[in-house]
């Protein structure tokens, strides 16, 4: 049995859901417990987490969970893991407080209290490895990378990071510590690849702050700023620009309220004065040019909140003439079409839209040159590009070869791959379950491909219900078929189709009752098959068909 294994349960060949395991002898160390938000086709799904079966089966070997930062892609799946695997959780002060908020919202684990605050100077000795940390720069303070120290060398996990030479003290990377880790010897580097396909230098946060201040200074009316709740560097810039331009800030998202209050309590966010932030109910007391409305939306997604504002369904704000909507987040690729539609709605409501990406390239992730700098500092023997779609991982691999990493020392793994360290480097030896587990309300894993397929059919072609009553013993129909439909056809204009459908069902049931055998599932299947063929011939659509056949005694 090898002493070292690396397994990605999520975060490879996808965006988000960072969830990595490092096994050293009999110990398992969990690096981040992230989730991701559903794709457009995952109808009704709230969030997606990795399959946790392997950790549940080996829970006695899990030494702890080590969190890099407080975003959902790093801490969001924590409560689902803790429901089944109760182990200590380690992270920086702010990360732990945000993790507590996530856990507190889950009734099954809200009393969990094995949280431990660490910092860049912390070193934790376990039987099989030593865990230490280093400061990184991301869009949230207190971000840390994790070092798993083994006899064969360090295994370094960056978490989400970038380099910003103008970063404020709360966000600065400790470059000296990185060089020190490199001198100690790095066996394997697990490095963020989300922005690897770009070598364009992103704007420093100092430049972003100046740009935001200028936009806010130039606006005459209300400003509605759309930001992700946990992007605290952006929220700090909103506060600073508001103070500089004599405006008040209104928080309209529940997530923002919790996260901002927590960050302020820990001195990770600061206000120029106590009166800078006001409640939504107090907006009427101020002129439009005195207000900035900070919208984060449910679960930190501000675009849905903007849509509600544009169509007059937001609980606090309705967009009107003269409003400027300033989007200071970079929407995911999956949301681009939605952003375009919401922009159109905002203009129709009388507002205007400005995106921070129109003038600046912004990202919380390292670009290609940053990744090469990290490799030069750490000098790893082996590289695992993580956190990104396949094209990002491949771009990272190409960049690594440019600075001397041998191609055979770079591993673009799939979710669940077991990578075992031996004399010839890391070898692929089987896999563990790592499929997506979809969370829908309180249901964990109940929503699978079949359910999603049914939801897709319902959303596209509607439902067709047929109800009737039969006497099984006397083999006759008591109440003839009645049909009902929703989302399939407009009833008033399709009476002929409905009538013919009803007659067809009556005929199918009568023919079946004339047979010597009887099976309820067979009967419903025959009705469904014949009705499906008929409806497709008439409409070229395939609604979900639900036969309801009752028995009278």
N, C-alpha and C positions, 0 to 999 in steps of 0.2 A: 504493500500500500504506500503510495507516494505521500510525502510530508506536506506538500502544498498543492492546492487546487483553487482555481478561479472559476466562478460560475456567474453568469449574468441572468437574473430572472426577468429583467426588463431593461429598457434604456439602450438597447442596441437594435439598429435597423428601424428605429422609431424615435419620435420626439417625446420626451417626458418619461415618466414611469421608471426613474432611476432606482435600481434595486440590485445590488451586487453582493456576492458572497465570496469571502476568502477563507479557505479552510487550511489550517496549519495543524498537522497531526490530527488529533481528535477534536479540535476546537473549531467552531464556525463563528466568524465575525461578519455581521450584516452591515453593509455600507449603504446608507440611505434606504428609505422605504417610501418611494414615490408612487404617485398615480398619474394618469393622464386623462384629459377630457375627451369625450367620445367624438368619433368622426361623424360627419353628417348622416351617414347611412345607419348609424347605431341609434335608431329612433327610440326615444324615451329613456335611454340609458343616462344615468347621472355621471358616473365616473367609471374608469377602468383600472383595475389593479392586476398584479401578476398572480399566477397560481402559486399558492403557498404550501402545497402538499409536502414538498421536500423538507421545508423547515419544520412543519408540524411533525413529520415522521422522525426528525432528528432534533427535536426541541431540547433534549437533555444535553446536546453538544453545543448549543448556541450560547456564546459568552456575553453577547450584548449587541445593541444596535447603536451605530455611530453615525450621527446626522451632520451633514456639511452646512446646511443653511435652512432657512425657514419657509421656502416656497413649497407649493403643493407637490411639485415633481420630485421633492426630496423627503417630505414628511407626511404626505396625504394618506398613504396606505398604512400608517403606523397603527391606528386603532384596530384595523382588520387583522393585523399581525398579532397585536397584543391580546385579542380575543382568544387566540389559540396558543400563543407562545409568550408566556410572561417572563420577560428578561429585562435587565437594566437598559436604560436608554441614556446615551451620552451626547452632549452637544453644547454649543456656546450658550451664554446667558439668554440672548434673544431667541435663538433657535429653540431652546427648551421651553421658553414661555409660549412661543407660538405652537409648539408641539402639544403643550398642555391644553391650549385652546381647542386644537383638533380632537384630542382625546376626550376632553370634557363634553364635547357635543355628541359623543357616542355613549349611549346608556350602558352598554355592556362593559365598558372599561373606564367609565368616568372617575372611578375611585382609584385608579392605578396611580402609584406614587413613587415608582422606582426611577426617578429622573435624576441625572447627575450633571452638573455644570462643569465644563472643562474650558480651557483656553489654550493659546498657542504654546504655553509653557508646561502644559500637563503631560505627564507620561504615566501610562497605566500598564503595570506588569501582570500579564496572565501567565498561566503555566506554559503555554506553547508559543506565545508571541508577546511583543510589547507594542502598545498602541500610543502614538503621539500625533501631534497636530501642527498645522502651520496656517498663518493668516493668508487669505486670498481676497481678491477684489471681485465683487459681484454687485447686483443692484439692490442688495440688502446688507445691512451691517452684520458684523460678527460671523461672516462666512469663514469656514475652515476647510482645509484639505486634511486627509487622514493618511497616516503612515502606519502600515502593519510591519513591524520589525521582526524578521525571521533570521534563522542561522544562515540562510542562503542569500540574504540581502533584503532590502526594504521593498515592500510593495506599496506604491504610492497611488492614492485615489484623489483626484483634484476636486471632485464636485464641479459645479458650474463656476467658471472663473473667466477673468480677462486681465490684461495688464493695463493700468492707467497711471501714467507717471504723475498726473495732476490730482490723483484721488485724495480726498480728505483723510485725516488720521483714522476715522472709523472704518474706512474702506481700503486702506493701503495693503498691498501684498508685501510680505516679508521676504524680499529677494535674498537677503543674507541667509535666512533659514533654508531657503530652497537650495542654495549653493552648498550649505552644510550637509543637507540630506543627500545631495549628489555625491559629496566626498565620502560619505559613509558607505555608498554603494547601493544602487537601485536595481533590483532584479527585474521588476515589472512596473510599468506606468499605465494606469487606467486613466485616460485623459479625455476631457470634454471635447466633442467634435462638432457641436451644433453650428458653428460659424466657420468651419474649416475650409469650405469651398470659396471663401473670400479672402483675398490678401489686401483688401482696401482697409486703410486705417480708420477705425471707428472714431467718432468724436469723443473727446474726453468729457467727463461729467462737468468740468468747469466750462467748457464750450456750450454744453447743453444748457447749463444754468443761465448763461448769458443770453442764449437764443430765446429761452422761455421768458426771461425777464423782458426782453425787447418786444416779443409778441404781446405780452400782457400790458406793457406800457402803451402800446399803439392802439389797443382796443378801446372803443368808446362805451359799449354797452356791457351786458353781462357776459362773463366768460364761463363756459362749461368745460371743465378739463376732464377728459376721459383717461383714466390710468388704472393699472392693476393694483389692487389693494396692498399687495405685499412688496411692490416696487418702492421701497422706502426712500431710495435716493431721489426718485422722481417726486414723491410727495414732499420731501424736504425742500426741493426746488420750488414747488408750488407755494409752500409757506413763505419762503424767502422772497419770491417775486411778489406775493400778495402784500407782505410787509413793506417792501420797497415802493409799492405803487398805491398804498393807502386803501387796500381792499380787505374784505373779510372773507374767510373761507367757510363754506358750508359743506359738511360731509353728508352724502345722501346714501351711502352704501353701508349695510350692517357690518360686512367684513371690514371695511375701512375703519369704522368706529372702534371695533375690537382691536384691530392690529395697531392702529395709530395710538390709542390709549395705552396699549401695552408698551409700544416703543418709547412713548413719552415718559412713562413711569421708569423705564430703564435708562433714560437719557440717551436714547439712540435717535430720537427726533427732538428738535428744539423749536420753540416759538419765540418770535421777537417780543411779543407781549401776550398776556393772557387773554386779551379781548380779540385776538386774531381769528379765533375759531368760534363760530356761532351755530346755533341750532337751526334746523330747517324752518321751524315755526316763527323764527325771528327775522326771516328774510324780508318781510314786508316793511320792516322798519328802515331799510336801507335803499338808496337809489341803485339803479342798475349798474352804474359805473363803479359802485363800491363793492360789488360781489364777485366772487369766484366760487362756482359750484363744482365740487370735486366728486365726480361720479365713478364708482368702481363696479357697481352692479353685483348681482348674486355670484358668490364664489369667485369674486375678483374679476369677472368678465364684464367690462363696461359697455360693450357694444349693444347688448340687449337693453340695458338701461337707457341708452341714447335713443333706441328705437321707440321705447315707451314714451319718452319725452316728446319725440317728434309727432306721435299720433295721439298725444293727450291722455295717455294712460298711466303716466308715472305718478306716484303718490305725492310728490312734492313739487315737481317742475314740469312746465310745459314750454317748449321752445317757441319763441315769438320773434317778431321782426327786430333785427339789431343784435341778436345773440350770436356769439362766436363759439363754436364747438372746437376745442383744441384737443386733438387726439395725441397724447404723448406716450403711447405704448405702440409697440410694433405688433400688429395682429398676426396670428399664425396663418399659414397658407390656407388652412381649412376654413378660415373666417373671412378671407378676402372678398368673396362674392357677397357675403352678408354686409361687410363694411361698405361696399359700393351701393347696395340697396339702401342702407341706413343714411348714407350721405345724401342720396336723392330725397329721402323723406325729410331730412333736416332743411334742405333748401326749399322744399315745398312749404314747410312750416314757417319760412321767413328767416331762418338762420343761415349762417355760413360755416364752412368747415376748413380747418387747417390741420394738416398732419405734420408732426415733428419730423417725419422722414422725408418731407418735401425738400428741406434744406440741409439736413444732417443725416449721416449714416449712424444709427445708434444700435447698440447691442450689448447685452450683458455677458456675451460669450466671446472667447478668444478668437481672433482671426488667424489666418494661416501663419503669419509672421510671429504672432504671440506664441503659437504652438511650437514653432521651431525654437524660439527663445527658451521655452520651458524645457524642451528636450536637451538643448545645449547646457542648461543649468543642471539638470538632473542626470544626464548621461545614462539613461536606462539601457539595460541589455535587451529587454523585450518590451514591446508596446502593444497595448490593447486600446484601439480607438473605440470610444463609447459615446453615448448621448448624441444621437443623431440618426438620420436616415442613412441608407447604405451609401448614397453618393457622398455624404459628409464623411463617413468612416473611410471611404476609399480616398477622398481628397486628403484626409489626415495622413493616411498611409503613404501617399505620394510625397507629401511634405516631409515626412520623417525620413524617407529614403534620400531626399536632397541633403539632409544634414547627417547622413552616415549610418542610419539604422538599416541593417540588412533586411531585405524583403522577407527572408525566411524567419525573421524575428518579430514580424508584425502579424497580429492575429485579428482578423475581422470575424468575430464569432456571431453565432445565432443565439437567440434566447434559449436558455437551458443547456447549452453546450458545457460539458465538463472538461476543463482544460487542466491537465495534470502535468506538473513539473518533473522532468527527469534529466538524464545526462544530455539528451539531444534537444533540450528546451521544453516548451509546453506542447503536449500532444493531446489531441482530441480523443477522449475515451467515453463515449456514450453521452447520455443527457438525462436531465431531470424534467418533470412537468413544468412548463413555463408558458402555457397558453393564457390568453386574456380571460380575466374574470370580470364580468360586468355587474355593476352595482346599480340597482333600480329601486329607489326608496329603501326599504328595509331588507329587500331581497338581495342576497349575495350569491351570485353564480346561477340563479334560477333563470336568468335571461341568456339563452344560447342562440345559435344560428337559426334554429327552427322558429323560436319566438320572434327574432328579428325579421325573418322572412315573412311571417304572418303579419307583423306590423307594417312591413313595406307594402304587402298586398292591400291591407286595409287602407293605407294612406293613399295608394294609387288608384285602386279599383273599387274600394268600398266593401260592404258586406251584404249578403243576400240570405234572408232567413225564410224558411218554409216550415209551417206548422200544420199538423193534422193529427187526428185520433183514429186508431184502428181497434178492432176487436180481434185479438189473436186467435181465440178459441173458435169463433164463428167465421174467421177469415174474411172479414168485410170492413170497409171503411165506414166509420161512424160520423166523423166530421171531415169534410173534404178539405183539400189543401188551401191554405191561405198564405200569401207571400208578403213579406215586408222587406224593404231595402233602405240602406243609408249609405250615401256617398257613391252610389252606383249609377243610377239614372234619375232624371227628374220625373217623378211619378206621374204627374198630370199629363205629360207628353209621351208616356211609355206604357199606357194602360194595356195596349195590345200585347206587348212583350210579357207583362205581368200575368195577364189572363192566360196566354199560351203556356207560360211556365207552370201555372197552377194546374192546367189540364194535363200537361206532360207528367207532372209528379203523380197525379191521380192515376194515370195509365200505368206508370212504372210500379206503383204500389199494388194496384189491382193484379198486374201480371205476377208480381212476386207472391202475393197472397194465394194465388192459384197453384203454387208449387207445393210439394209435400213437405219440404223442409222449411224451417224458419229460424233466422238469426238476426237479432236487432242490428248488429254492426254491418252485416251483409246488406240488410234492407237500406240502411242509411247510406252505405257506400254506393249502392245502385242508384239511389236518388241523386247523390252528389255527382256521380259520373255523368249521368244523362243530362242533368241540369247544367253542368259545366260546359258540356259540348254545345248544348242549345244556346246558352247565353253568349258563348264565344262566337258562334256562327252569326248571331244577331247583332252583336255590339263590338266584336274583336277585343273584348275585355274579359278578365278572369277575376271576378270578385271572390272573396272568401264566402263559401257556401256553408250554411249551418242548418242542417235538417233537424227539426224538433218533432219526433213522432212519438205520441203518447198512447198508452194502452188503457182501454176501459174494460172493466171486468163485469 
